[in-house]
Amino acid sequence: MDTIKAVFKNKSLMKKILFTLAVFLIYRAATFITMPLIDPAEIRAFFEQQTGFLGIMDAFTGQALSNYSIIALGIAPYITASIIMQLLQMDIVPIFKEWSQEGETGKRKLNQTTRYLALGLAFMQALGMTFGFSMTQDAIFRPGIDANFLTYTYLALVMTAGTAFLLWLADQITMKGVGNGTSMIIVAGIIAGLPGMFTQLGREYLIEGDGFDAYSIFGVVVILYILILIGITYMQSANRKIPVQYSNRPSSSRFKGKSGSNIPIKINSAGVIPVIFAVTILSLPQTLLNFLPEFAQTTPGFWINELFNYQRPLGYVVYAILIVVFTFFYSFVQINPEKISNNLQKQNAFVPGVRPGVETENYISKLLFKITTIGAIYLLVVASLPIFTSIIFGLPQYVQVGGTSLLIVVGVAIETTKQIKTDVQGKSYSGFIR
């Protein structure tokens, strides 16, 4: 409560929060600006059947995709481009690795390259998606529109411009708002869909529902949602601290305790990236099946659906394996034990009871492996919750209890809260010094 009171007293911070909310309103308004030449009703009819990759993308964009608005792609191309650039910095493209070691100058170069790559991906994705929809829905275009190559190119350019506009809005939040603009835009899209979800749930089970069973399902879903939210908040904040001592500092008691140095390693250091990777790999073949309904009826189409549909037994096994593999891969990319060991040596620091160098690297690797095992199981449980709750309670497709969306919202909320606390404390210390 003291922090909340301090926020309202801090005029500079309140301006940042109000500016961020204003950007959210602009973003929300843009989700209702439909693409030119397109009949949005046909697109919405198509999305009523979607629960896979397209359904998740629709949730991330605040239903902009199902509205087929000018920002239908959201900032997903930028996220994909960022992941690609991170992987390319691992000695795959030498110039990118050099830039990553050049400090702020190199960071600006990498960021600029990431944006160019994101816009290129957005154009290709928009072109393929519009063409795919036109193959599935005959009436995707308004009456009298003669669809040709120029038509598809024009629509792809408009949608790419929408993604560029969102990236600009994200930059404004980072510079003038509460910070972390890219993540805040994603959160805005996810949160925008929550009121609609609970409104539909209440209408179906409380107003139109008949009997005690319908009321019970509604109550159980709400309670589960709250419990899962609390659990995710706890797990996202949990970390394992590796104690560190410096050989050039005295080891008296006043340097120990809570103020002592340590290296915190999150239980879920990979974040939500492994789930996004797994869903993307599994759902792309299914998306193609949706665009090719005749092929879906063939034997190869049947087995593709069995293998890549995570709501089927075989597909779920593949889904679980992919999440676990990507969690370990991305965790060791984010936290490089060799790099940490070398940095500790350069700073004349060491882990108590562990020799510097190779032994420190092995110690951190083993510890990271154990922590990542817990993190992988946690991610798998959260990602599986929407599947099992839907099966157990027979919930409609629009209800998502748990899943990727909550992971993103909670993770960004925790980071934003820390940033706000830092700003408030900085203002307090500034006032004290004066």
Secondary structure, DSSP 8 states (H G I E B T S, - for coil): -HHHHHHHH-HHHHHHHHHHHHHHHHHHHHTTSB-TTB-HHHHHHHHTT--SHHHHHHHHTTTTTTTTBTTTTTTHHHHHHHHHHHHHTTTTSHHHHHHHTSTHHHHHHHHHHHHHHHHHHHHHHHHHHHHHHHHH-TT-B-TT----HHHHHHHHHHHHHHHHHHHHHHHHHHHHSSS-HHHHHHHHHHHHHHHHHHHHHHIIIIIS--SHHHHHHHHHHHHHHHHHHHHHHHHHH-EEEEE-EETTS---GGGSGGGS-EEEEETTTTTTHHHHHHHHHHHHHHHHHHH-HHHHTSHHHHHHHHHH-TTSHHHHHHHHHHHHHHHHHHHHHHS-HHHHHHHHHHTTEE-TTS-TTHHHHHHHHHHHHHHHHHHHHHHHHHHHHHHHHHHHHT--TT---SSHHHHHHHHHHHHHHHHHHHHHHHHHHHHHH-
